[in-house]
Amino acid sequence: MSIYSGLVLLVCLVSFLLCIWIVIPAPIFSLLPLSVGTPEISPWLVVINAVIAIAFTLAISQKPSGWAFRVALCLSVAALILSALPLAQYPQARKNADQVMAMVLGNDSLNAPKVNRSKIRSKPFILADAFRGITPSSVREVLDIPFANPNGVTLTMNVYRPAEVGNYPAIVMIYGGAWQRGDAYQNAMFSRYMANQGYVVWTISYRHAPTYHFPSQIEDVRSALDFIQQQAVEYETDLNRVAIMGRSAGAQLASLAAYNASPIAFRAVVNYYGPVNLTAGYYDVPNPDPIGSRSVLTAFLGGTPQEKGAEYFSASPLNSVRPNLPPSLLIYGGRDHIVMSQFGKRLAQALEAQQNKVVFIEIPWADHAFDAVFQGVSNQFALYYTERFLAWALR
């Protein structure tokens, strides 16, 4: 085999090995970016693998080639099939999401709502955006606003507002990171995007485990909500139209804040892949378990369920479900091996049983933190339904 043939085979092998992460979950934390990111860049991979497969097919048809080229062709075709899987699953996923949105919120939720009609996304997936990106217009930002100082830890928040002065509905955002890491700057692209859509976005911080155990984190969230309530006029926030949203650990905190007594009467809660039953999460861990779920929970709550049963109970949004809660949007990845979608489904069922409005959407090809790739297939999908849900809830 020549050096050229070897290089061709190596390129195709690398492409194939990259694409297998679309169907194989990450066994360890360091590989999680591959499992999360590869499905989100699948349109790029489809184009690359299609070009490679076509080129090899033409080359082999015009001139007999050695075994290396034929193996490379097989690898490129296999990589093309793998990279096309998310797009192949998209039509059914859209149909399912449209049906639940229409059933829970009414058919008007699927049309461009009155709020931001000219800016709201027209489709759950826009192929051009996957390549060119999604770039919101400039917005007004006020960063690093201190709002509390518990135990000498200065907590800050960022505020993103539309370019024009006004009085706007608002979104309170809480970041994820296993309750151990992160800051108010996370998901800034989403915050700028939503500010450009006509919302004031407040992104808040909280104390981290394992130095601080629950309920420190929800106490910090409530302190932030007190501050927002006091500063609403200055930051052009309509307190009668406020939603709270979180991702992963942040979704757990957002759900607790929305489902329990709060300084702000929320009109909606948006939960992206958040833990909802921490006791069940301790005993029913995913396989593989790339973050070590039990160690994360013990660091957050200060022990095991046997040692800290009351904390596990009160930290689980599932146990706060009751009638007359604000409408909930729950979005989970079907391939999530950090917070399995089955837990989100159980929360949706519990909310429905108490006659609450809840929209549960599963993105079958998506892993945890799918929205880390802002123009990715999954984030576009989630963004489309999040926009419509919030426009409906905060109208």
N, C-alpha and C positions, 0 to 999 in steps of 0.2 A: 504494500500500500504506500503510495507516494505521500509526501508531506502535505500537498494540496488536498488530497483525498482525506487525510487525517484531520485537517483543519475543518473541512466541510462537515465531516462526521461529528467533530467536537461541537461546532456551532449548533447543529441540529439536536445533539444530545442535551446541551445546556438549555435550549428552548423547551425541549420536552420536560426536563427536570423542573424548570420553572413552572410550566403549566400544570404539573401534577398537583401543585398546591391549591388548585381550584377545587379539587375533590378530596385532598388529604388534609386533615387538621394538624396544626402545629403541635408536636409532642412536648416541646420545651419553649420557654418564654422567648429565647433569643431568635427562634424561628417564626414567632408570631407575625412579624411584619410580612413575611411571605404568604402565610395563610390568609391574612387580612387583605393585603394589597393586591395580590395577583388577580382575584376575581374582578376587582375594581378597574384594573387596566386591561381587561379582556378585549375591548374593542381594538386597542393597539396590538395586542397579541394576535388577534384574528387576522389583521392586515399583514403583519410580519410573517406569520406562519403560512398564510395563503400565498404570499409572494414567493416564499421559499419553496412550497410544495409545487406551485405552477412552474417555477424555474427548473426544478429537478425533473418534473414530468416531461417538459419540453426537451431538456438536455438528454434524458435517457431515450426518448422516442427518436431523436435525430441521430444518436450515436450510441452504440452499446457501451455500457459503463460497468465498472467493477462492482463487487459486492458492497463496498463502502458507500457508493452513491445510492444503491438500492436500500441499504439500511437507513441512510440519511433521509431518503424519501419517506420511508415508513414512519420514522420518528417525526418528521415534519407534518405528516398527515394526522398522526396521533395527537400531536400538539395542537393542530388546527381544530380537531374535534373537541379536545378538552377546553380550549380557549373560547369555543362557541357556546359552551354549556350555559353560562349565565344569560346570554342573549336568547338562547333557545327556551329558557324557563321564564323569560320576561312576560310573554303574552298571558300565560295562565296566572302568574303572580299579579299582573295588572287587573285581570278579570276578577280575581278573588278580592283584591283591595277595593275595587270599584263597587263590588256588590256589598261589602260590609259598610263602606262609607254611605252608600245610598240607603241601606237598611236602617242604619243607626241615625244618620243626620239628615236624610232626605235627599232626593235627587239633585236639589240645588247645590249641594256640596261638591258635586262633580263638575259644575260649571264655574267659570271664573267669577268669584264672588264680587259683590259691590266694592269691597275693600281692595284697593290696589289692582283694579281690573287690568290696567295697562301693563303692569309689571309681573303679575303672577305667572308662573311657568305654565306653558300650554300643554305639556305632555310629561308623563313620568320619566321618560328617557328621551333625550335629544342627542342624537349621535354626534352632531357637530360640537356640542359642548364637551363631550368626552375628549376631543382633540384640542380644542381651542381654550378650554377652561371656562370658568364662570367668574367673571370679574364685576363686582358691584361698583356703582358710582361712589364718589367720595361721600363720606358721612362725617358728622361731628363726633369726636371722641374726647372723653375726659377720663384719664387713666390714674390708677393708684390713689383712689379716694379712700382715706382711712375711715372705718366705721365702727371699730371696736378694738379693745386691747386686753382680752382675757389672759390672765396669767403672764402678762408682759409680752404677749404675742400680738403684734400689730396685724390686723386683718384689713384687707383693702378690697375694693371693687372697681370695676371699669364700667363706664356708661357709654353706649353707642346710640346716637340719635340721628334722625333724618336730617338732611342738609338744611331744610327750611324750618324756621321756628314754628311751633304749633302745639297742639295738645293731642297726644298719641296714646293708643293702647300700648301695653308693655309686656315684655317677657323677662322673667327672672331666670337666669341661667346658672346651673351648678355643674361644675366639671367632674369628671371621673378620675380614676387613678387608684383604685383599690383602697380608697380612703387614706392613702399613704403619700401621695405625690400629686403635683399639679398646681395650677394657679389660675387667677382670673383671666389670664391672657389666652387660655386654651380655647380652641374653636373660634378664634377671632374672625376667620373668614365667614363663618356662619353668622356671627354677631353683626358684622358689617353688612352682610347680605340682607338680614332681616331689618336692620335699621334703614337700609335703602328701600325696603318694601313698605315702610311706614310705621315701624315699631320703635319704641325705646327699649333697648336691651341692657339689662343690668346683669353683669357677670360677677359673682361673689366668690369669696374665698372662705376657707374654714380651717380649723386646726386639724393636724394629721395624726393618724395612728402610726406606730404604736406608742408614741409619746403621750398622746391623748386618746383615751378610749371613749366610745359612745357612753353618754349622750352629748359629749362636748361638741360634736359636729352639728347636731340638730340645734343645739343652743346657739351656735354661731350663725346658723341659717336664720333663726328667729331674730337675732340681733340685727342681721342685715335687713330683714323685712321691716323691723322697727325703723331703721334708718331710711329705707325707701319710702315708707309711709310719711315720714317727717319731711323728706326732701322732694316729694313728688312734684310739687308746683315748680320748684326751681329747675327740675329736669324734665318738665313738660310731659309728665306722666298722668294719664287718666286712671285713677285708682279704681274706677268702676269697671275697667277692662284690662285685667292683668292675668296672665298665665304664668305658670312656673314650669320649667323644663330642666331635665337633667339627663346625663349620659352615664350608664353603668352605676358606679357608686353614687354619683351625683343624682341619678334617677331615683335611687332609694331614698335619698334625702329630700328630693323634690316631692316624691309621693307622700312621705311622712308629713311634710309641711302642708301639703294640699288636703290630706285626709284627716288632719287633726286641727285643733284650735290654732288660729294664725292671726297675726296683726292685719293681714290683708285677706280679703275675701276673694279667692281666686275664681276665675271664670272657667279655667281649664288647666289640665296638667298633661304634659307630654313626657313620656318615659321611653327613652332609647335604651334597650337591653339592660334594664336595671334589675338587681336582686330584689325579690319581693318576699321570700320566706327563708330567712337566714338559717333557721334550724334545719329545714329540709335541705338547704344548700350545703350544710355541713355534712350530712349523712349521704346525700345523693350527689356525689361529685361527678363531673364529666370524665370521660375516658377518650382521649388523653386529658390531662389536667395541667395545662402549661403554666399556670400561675401558682399552683399549690393552694387550692381553694380553702382548705382547712386552716392553713397557717395564716392566710389573709384574714379570715373571719376571727380567729383567736387574737390576732394583733389588733383588730378593730374593736372587739367586744371584751377583751381582757381575759379570755378563757374559752373553754369548751361549752357546749350546751348544758352539760351536767353541772358545770361550775357557775355559769352565768345565764341560767335559763330565763330569768326575768328580762335581762338585756336582750337576748335573742328574740324574745317575744315582742317586746316593745319596739325593737328596731326593724321589725318585719312589716312592711306596708300592708301585707295581706291581712294582718290582725287588726288593722284600723278601718277595714271596709265596713261601711254602714250605709243606710239610705241617704239620699240627698247630697251626694258628693259631687264635686264639679266633674264635667265630662273628661274622660281620659282617652288619650291616644297612646297606644302601646305598640312599639315597633321593635321587632327582634329578628335576628339572623337565624335562618334555619340550620346553618353550620356552626353556630356559636358553641364553643367548648369552654367558655368561661362562665357565662350565664346562659344556660340552655333555654331555648324558647318555650319549653314546656312550662317553665315557671311563670312566664308572662301570660301564657294561655290560662293557667290556673287563676291568676289575678283577674283576668278578664271575665272568667266564669263566675268568680265570687262577686265582682262588681255587678254583673248582669243579674245575679240572683237577688241582689238588693235593689233592683230596678234603677240602677245607674246607667247612664249612657257611656258606652266604652267601645272604642274601635281598636281591634287587635289586628295588626298586619305582620305577617311573617314574610321575610325576603329569603326565599329558599336557598340561594347561592351564597348568602352573606355570612361572614364571620363576625366576631365581636369587633366593635370599633370600626365598622365598615365605613363610617362617614369621615374617617381620617383622610381619605382621598376625596376631596370636595367635589370634583367633577366626575367621580367614579359612578359606575352604574347604580350601586346601591344608594349612595347619597342623593343622586338625582331622584331616584324613586321615592326615598323617604321625604325629601324636600317637597316634592309635589303634593303629597298627602298632608304633610305638616302645615304647609301654607294654607291649604284649603280648610283644614281642621281649625286652625287658629283664626282664619278669616270668618269662619262660621261662628266660633265660640265667642269672639271678641267684637262681633258686629255691633 
